[in-house]
């Protein structure tokens, strides 16, 4: 084989290998949700000293029907008056329902007072499927760069999906009555990062030089915003 032909063949093989590797990595990224269970169930042993990515299992022979039950009373409205943003999220995840361990699913009820907002946030480990139980909501999510907003007004019985790790929000449009929604999440412990709270209420705080530059405002405004979250970090 002539030297030039041999070099081109080697280059093509190298390119093919690189492309194959990228496809494998992309595939792994696309399926990076909770791992599939390797047994019928794995009820979390919250007292186990073992630390794993999730929770250790209690003895399956000691399982009872109660391990698969949670008296969550999700049909009951929650109080929203104590919240600055007039909303209240009731989470049902592996922390308060050990039977969800390894099953890759959790729930949340969201109550909104009049003009209440579930502020922009992300779930780093889950896609969210929201069903409106009562009222009318304005909701949406923002994609990664370019930051495109997908928003819609939804009503009772409507369903909307928020892709995994996208910034999203909901707002009750009614001035005089509450609203409610039920969310299904594709992780036993989806996590939540509230954007405003994380940026302005972190402990220790992010440098005001960083925030003033990022938001293109004066430091005095940054200090005022931080003070709103330092006073009440559980807004």
RAHU-V902726 format. One record per residue. RES is the residue in three letters. SS is DSSP state (H for helix, E for strand, L for the rest). PHI is phi in whole degrees, 0 to 359 (none if undefined). OMEGA is omega in radians with two decimals (none if undefined). Layout:
BEGIN
RES/SS/PHI/OMEGA + RES/SS/PHI/OMEGA
END
This chain:
BEGIN
UNK/L/none/3.13 + UNK/L/303/-3.10 + UNK/H/306/-3.10 + UNK/H/295/3.12 + UNK/H/297/-3.14 + UNK/H/296/3.13 + UNK/H/296/3.13 + UNK/H/295/3.12 + UNK/H/296/3.12 + UNK/H/296/3.13 + UNK/H/296/3.13 + UNK/H/296/3.12 + UNK/H/297/3.13 + UNK/H/296/3.12 + UNK/H/297/3.13 + UNK/H/298/3.13 + UNK/H/297/3.14 + UNK/H/299/3.13 + UNK/H/296/3.12 + UNK/H/297/3.13 + UNK/H/297/3.12 + UNK/H/297/3.11 + UNK/H/296/3.11 + UNK/H/297/3.14 + UNK/H/297/3.11 + UNK/H/297/3.13 + UNK/H/296/3.13 + UNK/H/296/3.13 + UNK/H/295/-3.08 + UNK/H/292/-3.10 + UNK/L/249/-3.05 + UNK/L/276/3.03 + UNK/L/256/3.10 + UNK/L/306/-3.13 + UNK/L/295/3.11 + UNK/L/293/3.12 + UNK/L/292/3.14 + UNK/L/254/3.12 + UNK/L/208/-3.08 + UNK/L/301/3.12 + UNK/L/200/-3.14 + UNK/L/213/-3.11 + UNK/L/296/-3.04 + UNK/E/295/3.00 + UNK/L/266/-3.03 + UNK/L/291/-3.13 + UNK/L/261/-3.10 + UNK/L/294/3.11 + UNK/L/285/-3.11 + UNK/L/289/3.10 + UNK/L/246/3.13 + UNK/L/230/3.09 + UNK/L/279/-2.98 + UNK/L/133/3.11 + UNK/L/222/3.07 + UNK/L/295/-3.11 + UNK/E/270/2.94 + UNK/L/280/-3.12 + UNK/L/302/-3.10 + UNK/H/299/3.12 + UNK/H/289/3.11 + UNK/H/265/-3.11 + UNK/L/291/3.08 + UNK/L/228/3.09 + UNK/H/304/-3.12 + UNK/H/296/3.13 + UNK/H/292/-3.11 + UNK/H/252/-3.05 + UNK/L/230/3.05 + UNK/L/217/3.13 + UNK/L/280/-2.98 + UNK/L/282/-3.12 + UNK/L/52/-3.12 + UNK/L/289/3.05 + UNK/L/278/-3.07 + UNK/L/264/3.09 + UNK/L/298/3.09 + UNK/L/254/3.13 + UNK/L/287/3.11 + UNK/L/244/-3.02 + UNK/L/288/-3.10 + UNK/L/281/-3.08 + UNK/L/265/3.09 + UNK/L/298/-3.10 + UNK/L/260/3.03 + UNK/L/60/3.04 + UNK/E/217/-3.10 + UNK/E/213/-3.12 + UNK/E/252/3.08 + UNK/E/254/-3.08 + UNK/E/268/3.00 + UNK/E/240/-3.12 + UNK/L/227/-3.02 + UNK/L/298/-3.12 + UNK/L/295/3.14 + UNK/L/249/3.10 + UNK/L/217/-3.04 + UNK/H/304/3.13 + UNK/H/295/3.13 + UNK/H/280/-3.08 + UNK/L/306/3.13 + UNK/L/74/-3.07 + UNK/L/270/3.00 + UNK/L/69/-3.12 + UNK/L/207/3.03 + UNK/E/203/-3.07 + UNK/E/226/2.97 + UNK/E/208/2.97 + UNK/E/259/3.13 + UNK/E/241/3.07 + UNK/E/252/-3.13 + UNK/E/236/2.98 + UNK/L/286/3.07 + UNK/L/307/-3.08 + UNK/L/60/3.12 + UNK/L/289/-3.07 + UNK/E/232/2.87 + UNK/E/268/-2.88 + UNK/E/297/-3.13 + UNK/E/308/-3.08 + UNK/E/204/3.05 + UNK/E/228/2.93 + UNK/L/250/-3.01 + UNK/L/296/-3.05 + UNK/L/239/-3.04 + UNK/L/205/2.84 + UNK/L/276/-3.11 + UNK/E/238/3.07 + UNK/E/246/-3.03 + UNK/E/255/3.07 + UNK/E/244/3.14 + UNK/E/282/3.12 + UNK/E/269/-3.09 + UNK/E/201/3.03 + UNK/L/94/-3.13 + UNK/E/233/-3.09 + UNK/E/241/2.87 + UNK/E/259/-3.08 + UNK/E/216/3.12 + UNK/E/176/3.06 + UNK/E/218/-3.11 + UNK/E/243/-3.12 + UNK/L/280/2.98 + UNK/L/292/-3.03 + UNK/L/310/-0.08 + UNK/L/288/-3.02 + UNK/L/282/-3.13 + UNK/L/264/3.13 + UNK/E/266/2.98 + UNK/E/249/-3.08 + UNK/E/227/-3.10 + UNK/E/198/2.98 + UNK/E/264/-3.06 + UNK/E/237/-3.08 + UNK/E/234/-3.11 + UNK/L/310/-3.14 + UNK/L/92/3.13 + UNK/L/283/-3.14 + UNK/E/232/3.13 + UNK/E/220/-3.11 + UNK/E/247/3.04 + UNK/E/251/-3.13 + UNK/L/300/-3.08 + UNK/L/307/3.00 + UNK/L/67/3.05 + UNK/L/273/3.04 + UNK/E/295/-3.13 + UNK/E/214/-3.02 + UNK/E/200/2.98 + UNK/E/215/3.09 + UNK/E/218/3.05 + UNK/E/283/-3.09 + UNK/L/277/-3.10 + UNK/L/280/3.11 + UNK/L/275/-2.93 + UNK/L/230/3.14 + UNK/L/210/-3.09 + UNK/L/281/3.03 + UNK/E/221/-3.14 + UNK/E/208/3.11 + UNK/E/214/3.08 + UNK/E/239/-3.12 + UNK/E/246/2.98 + UNK/E/255/-3.07 + UNK/E/233/-2.99 + UNK/L/273/3.06 + UNK/L/204/3.07 + UNK/L/291/-3.12 + UNK/L/212/-2.97 + UNK/L/294/-3.07 + UNK/L/72/3.09 + UNK/L/212/3.05 + UNK/E/237/3.08 + UNK/E/281/-2.96 + UNK/H/301/-3.09 + UNK/H/297/-3.12 + UNK/H/295/-3.13 + UNK/H/292/-3.07 + UNK/H/283/-3.03 + UNK/H/256/-3.09 + UNK/L/240/-3.12 + UNK/L/294/3.11 + UNK/L/235/-0.14 + UNK/L/293/-3.06 + UNK/L/290/2.99 + UNK/L/293/-3.13 + UNK/L/308/3.12 + UNK/H/294/3.05 + UNK/H/296/3.13 + UNK/H/296/-3.07 + UNK/H/291/3.12 + UNK/H/297/3.11 + UNK/H/290/-3.10 + UNK/H/297/-3.08 + UNK/H/263/3.10 + UNK/L/56/3.10 + UNK/L/226/3.11 + UNK/L/285/-3.13 + UNK/H/297/3.14 + UNK/H/300/3.11 + UNK/H/292/3.09 + UNK/H/300/-3.14 + UNK/H/297/3.12 + UNK/H/294/3.12 + UNK/H/298/3.12 + UNK/H/298/-3.12 + UNK/H/296/3.13 + UNK/H/294/-3.10 + UNK/H/263/3.07 + UNK/H/292/-3.13 + UNK/H/292/-3.10 + UNK/L/212/-3.05 + UNK/L/287/3.13 + UNK/L/254/-3.10 + UNK/L/294/none
END
